[in-house]
Amino acid sequence: MALVLLLLLGQFGSALFPDSPGTEGDAALQEEVERLLEQKLDINRSSGRDLLAIPWLNPALAFRVVAVRESAGAYRSVDQLLGVPGMTPEVLEALRPFLRVGSNRPGWAGGVIVRAETDSVGDGASGLRLLNRFEFQSTNVFVTALQEKDKRESDLSDFISAGAECRIGHVRLLVGDVTAGFGQGLVASAPHWRSSLLDGPGREGRSIRLVSSAVEGSYLRGGAVEGSSGNWRGCLLGAYTGRDAKLNCDGSVNRLVGSGVHDDSASVAGRRAVHEATAGLNLRYTGNRTGVGFAAEYSKYTRRFAPSDSAASFAGDEVLVAGANAGWKTGHYELSAEVAGSSGKGLAGSFQMDGSWPEFDSRVAIRGRQARFFAPHGRWASLTNARDRLDTSGRLGWHHAGSSVSVSGNTYRDYELDSMPARLELRLGQELGRFDVALGTGLRYRLDEERSRTARAEAGARVGTATAVRLMLADVYPMRIDSRGAAASVLLTQGLGTADLGLAASRVSIDGSGVTMYLHEPGVGRIGASLSASASCWRLAAGCGMRVGRWLRLGIRTGCTWQPRATFDAAAQLELHRS
């Protein structure tokens, strides 16, 4: 696993970490990637929906993997996936870290993760973040439990989550904390769908899943049942969940707060200040080329909403939202659409068209909403200060024999939720044996704020099977103000038997204000971590992951930032896994 970080960065470049403030959805997606790297998917036992846990896997390709297995028999090696229509060597190398070929013998898997991080050694307990997670999985049962404390919080039990899933034939029963995603996410959208790491309006995956990361602002606490019969699949859910809120003087709700951080008196006072009872329904029919679905959700609150801006905000104590979605596959194209309406007398719609050829891929997506469309668990979860929106995104990519060119862009997209700026970006990539180079340039902007030109260059080299080095250069240049940011980073990884070592040295130079630079460095896990800086500094970070026996892994990271004086940070993670 020594080169996993370098492999992923080589395949996806800066897309592995957002060059914008991280969100709850980003953290959920990164935790899922870490989990998949440890508990790889068995391509002889995973369903198409199971394979869609890999965030960047094309849904059509996932179901082709299963179709080939069912028609030609079990895979003997991961390399046999090259026989799947649409699978290219580049895509296979990107998927390889997450896949394995196992036996058909039923067994169990599970694990425990204990993680501690601190901003600065000198800050003591106030800067400490804790995450503990337990998982157990057998053929038909999955159990998980999670405890998390954010930095600067005093309560060690700030967020505790647990859930269990049982499969009986074609029926799944879930009890505890879950997340839900239906259709294209207008009615209900799982947190990782909202991540700024994913491009486009999302895709249909498993409707209901147990919470596996600290998604304090979007989880549902209750139960759900999901079943299938032939081409039909349906889901019912019910939940009663406490939500953080800012209250008015009369006890009514001014707005919900979704950060999940309780580090001052105001946030502690608003912790779970209002409770939400939710009932949801999802029904879908999937044929060979077409699919149609219907989703609805009703939420009732224990306090009435009375926001200061009532013209563009939800007022009252109950909301109903419902939508219909459809999909159609023909030749190289896949089209999907969804329309939804809410009791706030607002409408929303989404359309996406994907194209896939042996050396080309394309995507165009359009989404819009009226200000009075309210969906508490959808893509636009905010119930206050809403606005009419129309946002689009698109991508056109070409790849052949190690060469790649892509053009992508989006408008405001989920600014309210993801804090991701709009952008237009051109990316070039080339692999030459053990070397790879990636160049990117673009334009980004955020609502009425300053537009910026961006440029990024990455080059990597692998020496043998255990050593790799990567150089990253980035530049941000605001077009109308006298500010500029530049960053350079060198990342070295070295495999030493059962240990993986990582070392990163970075220099960030920022003139003026309003500029933040984002870089990658080693972390306690396998995909590393993200560094952000809004002032000039030097940065040095080192990490080590060591496997002890078959089931135990220990990760340690430490870092030092000079800005202008030295501050230190550290993290440690203990993993015990059986897969």
QUIBEL-V71906 format. One record per residue. N is the residue number from 1. RES is the residue in one letter. PHI is phi in whole degrees, -180 to 180 (NA if undefined). BURIAL is 1 if it has 16 or more other ideal C-beta (glycine too) atoms within 10 Angstrom, else 0. D_LAST is the distance of its C-alpha to the last C-alpha in whole Angstrom. Layout:
# QUIBEL-V71906
[[N,RES,PHI,BURIAL,D_LAST] [N,RES,PHI,BURIAL,D_LAST]]
This chain:
# QUIBEL-V71906
[[1,M,NA,1,16] [2,A,-62,1,19] [3,L,-105,1,21] [4,V,-60,1,18] [5,L,-61,1,21] [6,L,-67,1,24] [7,L,-64,1,23] [8,L,-67,1,22] [9,L,-66,1,26] [10,G,-67,1,27] [11,Q,-78,1,26] [12,F,-119,0,27] [13,G,57,1,29] [14,S,-72,1,30] [15,A,-69,1,28] [16,L,-68,1,25] [17,F,-128,1,27] [18,P,-74,1,30] [19,D,-93,1,33] [20,S,-157,1,34] [21,P,-55,0,34] [22,G,-66,1,30] [23,T,-117,1,30] [24,E,-60,1,27] [25,G,-66,1,26] [26,D,-61,1,25] [27,A,-63,1,23] [28,A,-63,1,21] [29,L,-69,1,21] [30,Q,-65,1,20] [31,E,-64,1,17] [32,E,-67,1,16] [33,V,-64,1,16] [34,E,-59,1,14] [35,R,-64,1,11] [36,L,-68,1,11] [37,L,-67,1,11] [38,E,-86,1,8] [39,Q,-110,1,6] [40,K,-63,1,8] [41,L,-82,1,10] [42,D,-83,1,10] [43,I,-70,1,14] [44,N,-94,0,15] [45,R,-127,0,13] [46,S,-81,1,14] [47,S,-84,0,17] [48,G,-60,1,20] [49,R,-68,1,19] [50,D,-62,1,16] [51,L,-66,1,16] [52,L,-71,1,19] [53,A,-64,1,17] [54,I,-74,1,17] [55,P,-58,1,21] [56,W,-99,0,23] [57,L,-81,1,22] [58,N,-63,1,25] [59,P,-56,1,25] [60,A,-61,0,27] [61,L,-68,1,25] [62,A,-61,1,22] [63,F,-75,1,23] [64,R,-69,1,25] [65,V,-58,1,22] [66,V,-71,1,21] [67,A,-63,0,25] [68,V,-65,1,25] [69,R,-63,1,22] [70,E,-72,0,24] [71,S,-92,0,27] [72,A,-107,0,26] [73,G,100,0,23] [74,A,-64,0,19] [75,Y,-76,1,19] [76,R,-96,0,19] [77,S,-156,0,18] [78,V,-64,1,17] [79,D,-62,0,21] [80,Q,-67,1,22] [81,L,-64,1,22] [82,L,-63,0,25] [83,G,-82,0,27] [84,V,-77,1,26] [85,P,-55,0,29] [86,G,93,0,29] [87,M,-82,1,26] [88,T,-110,1,28] [89,P,-57,0,27] [90,E,-66,1,27] [91,V,-66,1,24] [92,L,-61,1,22] [93,E,-64,0,22] [94,A,-71,1,21] [95,L,-89,1,18] [96,R,-53,0,17] [97,P,-61,1,15] [98,F,-105,1,13] [99,L,-122,1,12] [100,R,-150,1,11] [101,V,-113,1,12] [102,G,-116,0,10] [103,S,-82,0,12] [104,N,-89,0,13] [105,R,-73,0,13] [106,P,-60,0,12] [107,G,-157,0,9] [108,W,-133,0,7] [109,A,-140,0,5] [110,G,176,1,7] [111,G,180,1,8] [112,V,-133,0,12] [113,I,-122,1,14] [114,V,-123,0,18] [115,R,-130,1,20] [116,A,-135,1,24] [117,E,-135,1,26] [118,T,-138,1,30] [119,D,-68,1,33] [120,S,-149,1,35] [121,V,-56,0,35] [122,G,-75,0,38] [123,D,-78,0,37] [124,G,70,0,36] [125,A,-66,0,34] [126,S,-65,0,36] [127,G,-101,0,34] [128,L,-96,1,30] [129,R,-113,1,27] [130,L,-121,1,24] [131,L,-143,1,21] [132,N,-128,1,19] [133,R,-137,1,16] [134,F,-123,1,14] [135,E,-139,1,11] [136,F,-138,1,10] [137,Q,-141,1,9] [138,S,-121,0,10] [139,T,-59,0,12] [140,N,-124,0,15] [141,V,-130,0,14] [142,F,-136,1,13] [143,V,-128,1,15] [144,T,-142,1,15] [145,A,-143,1,18] [146,L,-145,1,19] [147,Q,-131,1,22] [148,E,-144,1,24] [149,K,-132,1,27] [150,D,-76,1,29] [151,K,-62,1,31] [152,R,72,1,35] [153,E,-92,1,34] [154,S,-96,0,35] [155,D,-90,0,33] [156,L,-66,0,30] [157,S,-104,0,29] [158,D,-56,1,30] [159,F,-139,1,27] [160,I,-126,0,25] [161,S,-135,1,23] [162,A,-154,1,21] [163,G,-167,1,20] [164,A,-141,1,18] [165,E,-129,1,18] [166,C,-131,0,19] [167,R,-108,0,19] [168,I,-126,0,22] [169,G,64,0,23] [170,H,-97,0,24] [171,V,-118,0,24] [172,R,-114,1,22] [173,L,-113,0,23] [174,L,-127,1,22] [175,V,-135,1,24] [176,G,119,1,24] [177,D,-93,1,24] [178,V,-134,1,23] [179,T,-123,1,24] [180,A,-131,1,26] [181,G,-145,1,27] [182,F,-122,1,30] [183,G,55,1,31] [184,Q,-97,1,32] [185,G,93,1,32] [186,L,-69,1,35] [187,V,-85,1,35] [188,A,-145,1,31] [189,S,-134,1,29] [190,A,-64,1,26] [191,P,-55,1,26] [192,H,-68,1,24] [193,W,-66,1,26] [194,R,-84,1,29] [195,S,-61,1,27] [196,S,-73,1,30] [197,L,-77,1,27] [198,L,-94,1,28] [199,D,-107,1,31] [200,G,100,1,33] [201,P,-80,1,33] [202,G,98,1,29] [203,R,-150,1,28] [204,E,-79,1,27] [205,G,-129,1,23] [206,R,-65,1,22] [207,S,-64,1,25] [208,I,-124,1,23] [209,R,-147,1,20] [210,L,-72,1,19] [211,V,-69,1,20] [212,S,-125,1,17] [213,S,-147,1,20] [214,A,-81,1,23] [215,V,-94,1,25] [216,E,-65,1,28] [217,G,-92,1,31] [218,S,-143,1,29] [219,Y,-82,1,27] [220,L,-122,1,28] [221,R,-107,1,28] [222,G,174,1,28] [223,G,-149,1,27] [224,A,-153,1,27] [225,V,-133,0,26] [226,E,-132,1,26] [227,G,-144,0,26] [228,S,-137,0,27] [229,S,-149,0,30] [230,G,64,0,31] [231,N,-90,0,31] [232,W,-102,0,32] [233,R,-140,1,29] [234,G,-136,1,30] [235,C,-147,1,29] [236,L,-125,0,31] [237,L,-140,1,30] [238,G,-144,0,32] [239,A,-151,1,31] [240,Y,-137,0,34] [241,T,-127,1,33] [242,G,-82,0,34] [243,R,-121,1,35] [244,D,-72,1,37] [245,A,-153,1,40] [246,K,-100,1,44] [247,L,-100,1,46] [248,N,-81,1,50] [249,C,-61,0,53] [250,D,-87,0,53] [251,G,91,0,50] [252,S,-76,1,49] [253,V,-91,1,46] [254,N,-81,1,47] [255,R,-167,1,43] [256,L,-83,1,40] [257,V,-119,1,38] [258,G,-107,1,34] [259,S,-70,0,33] [260,G,75,1,32] [261,V,-101,1,33] [262,H,-125,1,36] [263,D,-117,0,37] [264,D,-148,0,41] [265,S,-64,0,43] [266,A,-68,0,43] [267,S,-70,1,40] [268,V,-67,0,39] [269,A,-65,0,42] [270,G,-91,1,41] [271,R,-67,1,37] [272,R,50,0,37] [273,A,-75,1,40] [274,V,-134,1,40] [275,H,-110,0,38] [276,E,-126,1,37] [277,A,-98,0,37] [278,T,-129,1,35] [279,A,-128,0,35] [280,G,-137,1,34] [281,L,-142,1,34] [282,N,-141,1,32] [283,L,-136,0,33] [284,R,-144,1,32] [285,Y,-115,0,34] [286,T,-126,1,32] [287,G,-103,0,34] [288,N,-67,0,34] [289,R,-122,0,35] [290,T,-126,0,36] [291,G,-154,1,35] [292,V,-135,0,36] [293,G,-152,1,35] [294,F,-137,1,36] [295,A,-138,1,35] [296,A,-147,1,37] [297,E,-149,1,36] [298,Y,-123,0,39] [299,S,-128,1,39] [300,K,-125,0,41] [301,Y,-109,1,42] [302,T,-79,0,43] [303,R,-127,1,45] [304,R,-83,0,48] [305,F,-84,1,47] [306,A,-140,1,50] [307,P,-70,1,49] [308,S,-68,0,52] [309,D,-104,0,52] [310,S,-75,0,52] [311,A,-66,0,53] [312,A,-124,0,50] [313,S,-138,1,48] [314,F,-75,1,46] [315,A,-130,1,49] [316,G,125,0,48] [317,D,-132,1,46] [318,E,-151,0,44] [319,V,-145,1,43] [320,L,-122,1,42] [321,V,-136,1,40] [322,A,-145,1,40] [323,G,-155,1,39] [324,A,-124,1,39] [325,N,-135,1,37] [326,A,-150,1,37] [327,G,-141,1,35] [328,W,-147,0,37] [329,K,-114,1,36] [330,T,-150,0,38] [331,G,59,0,38] [332,H,-90,0,37] [333,Y,-113,0,37] [334,E,-136,1,35] [335,L,-116,1,37] [336,S,-146,1,36] [337,A,-150,1,38] [338,E,-150,1,38] [339,V,-127,1,41] [340,A,-148,1,41] [341,G,-139,1,44] [342,S,-130,1,44] [343,S,-69,1,46] [344,G,-78,1,47] [345,K,63,0,49] [346,G,-125,1,47] [347,L,-121,1,45] [348,A,-145,1,42] [349,G,-149,1,41] [350,S,-148,1,39] [351,F,-141,1,39] [352,Q,-142,1,37] [353,M,-127,1,37] [354,D,-114,1,35] [355,G,-126,0,36] [356,S,-140,1,34] [357,W,-130,0,35] [358,P,-54,0,34] [359,E,-123,0,35] [360,F,-131,0,36] [361,D,-145,1,34] [362,S,-147,1,36] [363,R,-158,1,36] [364,V,-132,1,38] [365,A,-136,1,38] [366,I,-133,1,40] [367,R,-138,1,40] [368,G,-148,0,43] [369,R,-152,1,44] [370,Q,-91,1,47] [371,A,-61,0,47] [372,R,-92,1,47] [373,F,-89,1,44] [374,F,-123,1,42] [375,A,-137,1,38] [376,P,-58,1,36] [377,H,-120,1,33] [378,G,-93,1,34] [379,R,-59,1,34] [380,W,-106,1,37] [381,A,-84,1,36] [382,S,-67,1,39] [383,L,-104,1,42] [384,T,-131,1,45] [385,N,52,0,46] [386,A,-77,1,45] [387,R,-152,0,47] [388,D,-64,0,48] [389,R,-141,1,45] [390,L,-140,0,45] [391,D,-129,1,42] [392,T,-133,1,41] [393,S,-149,1,38] [394,G,-159,1,38] [395,R,-154,1,37] [396,L,-136,0,38] [397,G,-131,1,36] [398,W,-131,0,36] [399,H,-146,1,34] [400,H,-161,0,35] [401,A,49,0,34] [402,G,90,0,33] [403,S,-100,0,35] [404,S,-150,1,35] [405,V,-139,0,37] [406,S,-142,1,37] [407,V,-123,0,39] [408,S,-140,1,38] [409,G,-166,1,39] [410,N,-155,1,39] [411,T,-88,1,42] [412,Y,-60,1,41] [413,R,51,1,38] [414,D,-92,1,36] [415,Y,-59,1,39] [416,E,-61,0,39] [417,L,-107,1,35] [418,D,-97,1,33] [419,S,55,0,36] [420,M,-96,1,36] [421,P,-72,1,39] [422,A,-69,1,41] [423,R,-160,1,40] [424,L,-133,1,41] [425,E,-139,1,40] [426,L,-118,0,40] [427,R,-131,1,37] [428,L,-121,0,37] [429,G,-139,1,35] [430,Q,-149,0,35] [431,E,-109,1,33] [432,L,-130,0,35] [433,G,65,0,33] [434,R,-89,0,31] [435,F,-116,0,33] [436,D,-146,1,32] [437,V,-133,1,35] [438,A,-137,1,35] [439,L,-125,1,38] [440,G,-143,1,38] [441,T,-144,0,41] [442,G,-169,1,42] [443,L,-131,1,44] [444,R,-136,1,42] [445,Y,-155,1,44] [446,R,-137,1,44] [447,L,48,0,46] [448,D,-94,0,49] [449,E,-80,0,48] [450,E,-66,0,49] [451,R,-78,0,48] [452,S,-136,1,46] [453,R,-92,0,45] [454,T,-126,1,42] [455,A,-146,0,41] [456,R,-149,1,38] [457,A,-134,1,38] [458,E,-135,1,34] [459,A,-140,1,34] [460,G,-132,1,31] [461,A,-144,1,31] [462,R,-114,1,29] [463,V,-115,0,30] [464,G,68,0,28] [465,T,-106,0,24] [466,A,-130,0,24] [467,T,-126,1,27] [468,A,-150,1,28] [469,V,-137,1,30] [470,R,-140,1,31] [471,L,-114,0,34] [472,M,-129,1,35] [473,L,-124,0,38] [474,A,-142,1,39] [475,D,-145,1,42] [476,V,-127,1,43] [477,Y,-131,0,47] [478,P,-60,1,48] [479,M,-86,0,51] [480,R,-123,0,54] [481,I,-122,0,53] [482,D,-87,0,54] [483,S,-138,1,50] [484,R,-163,1,48] [485,G,-130,1,44] [486,A,-141,1,43] [487,A,-147,1,40] [488,A,-138,1,38] [489,S,-147,1,35] [490,V,-120,0,34] [491,L,-122,1,30] [492,L,-119,1,29] [493,T,-123,1,26] [494,Q,-143,1,25] [495,G,-94,1,22] [496,L,-128,0,23] [497,G,67,0,21] [498,T,-91,0,18] [499,A,-113,0,19] [500,D,-119,1,20] [501,L,-109,1,24] [502,G,-137,1,25] [503,L,-139,1,29] [504,A,-131,1,31] [505,A,-125,0,35] [506,S,-135,1,36] [507,R,-131,1,40] [508,V,-116,1,41] [509,S,-124,1,44] [510,I,-129,1,46] [511,D,-110,0,49] [512,G,93,0,50] [513,S,-129,0,48] [514,G,80,0,46] [515,V,-124,1,44] [516,T,-129,0,40] [517,M,-108,1,38] [518,Y,-127,1,34] [519,L,-134,1,32] [520,H,-110,1,29] [521,E,-155,1,28] [522,P,-62,1,25] [523,G,-132,1,22] [524,V,-78,1,20] [525,G,-96,1,17] [526,R,-103,1,17] [527,I,-102,1,19] [528,G,82,1,22] [529,A,-142,1,25] [530,S,-112,1,28] [531,L,-113,1,31] [532,S,-124,0,34] [533,A,-145,1,38] [534,S,-113,0,41] [535,A,-146,0,43] [536,S,-62,1,44] [537,C,-164,1,42] [538,W,-108,0,40] [539,R,-141,1,36] [540,L,-132,0,34] [541,A,-139,1,31] [542,A,-137,1,28] [543,G,-142,1,24] [544,C,-143,1,22] [545,G,-118,1,18] [546,M,-129,0,17] [547,R,-96,1,14] [548,V,-117,0,15] [549,G,73,0,13] [550,R,-87,0,10] [551,W,-114,0,8] [552,L,-110,0,11] [553,R,-138,1,13] [554,L,-120,0,17] [555,G,-120,1,19] [556,I,-134,1,22] [557,R,-140,1,25] [558,T,-141,1,29] [559,G,-149,1,32] [560,C,-139,1,35] [561,T,-121,1,38] [562,W,-104,0,41] [563,Q,-158,0,43] [564,P,-85,0,46] [565,R,-94,0,45] [566,A,-82,0,41] [567,T,-126,0,39] [568,F,-120,0,35] [569,D,-143,1,32] [570,A,-154,1,29] [571,A,-154,1,25] [572,A,-145,0,22] [573,Q,-144,1,18] [574,L,-115,1,16] [575,E,-121,1,12] [576,L,-127,0,10] [577,H,-133,1,6] [578,R,-127,0,4] [579,S,-135,1,0]]
